[in-house]
Amino acid sequence: MTRSSPNQWFELPLSISEDLKEELLNWDIENAKNYFIHEPEQNHRLEFLEIPLTKVKEVADKFMITPTRATLVAIEPNNGIPFHTDGQTHNYWRPTIACFPLFPNSKTYECTEYRDGFVPYCDSYIFNTQEEHRASSGDCRRINLQLWFDQLFGEVKTLFDNGKLLI
């Protein structure tokens, strides 16, 4: 049975290889100065690094719908993003995200949190950015791979439930 929360998130039966994880963490280091700093308000700082979808073909090609972007997303140590809904302060559209935690490991990575609960650690999950959520880093830098989808969360969840999301 898939772990999930209605209208917020669901676990994916996907993981990325250790080789790709290492490659993405090296990409993070090599491109540290190229991150876009998203800081719409005080105490709300995310770092985005767009990466070619071809670089994450291993996971992007497992979806029957096409991701619009791939990004590494980082939060500095002992930092967090307050509760928010994506797209309210900047004009970008990413209503649904596939998230693959990269660093730190499963024991300390803090997944997405909603007002009524949080995503327990898992190798990957889809989450709804149009529901109020937040993220924290803990005592070390938090990095994940995010695949962006144009489809609303409900559409993606229905595809998943009907066996039409993943190859």
Secondary structure, 3 states (H helix, E strand, C coil): CCCEECCCEEECCCCCCHHHHHHHHHHHHHCHHHCEEEEEECCEEEEEEEECHHHHHHHHCCECCCCCEEEEEEECCCCEEEEECCCCCCCCCCCEEEEEEEECCCCCCCCCEECCEECCCCCCEEEECCCCEEEECCCCCEEEEEEEECCCHHHHHHHHHCCCCEC
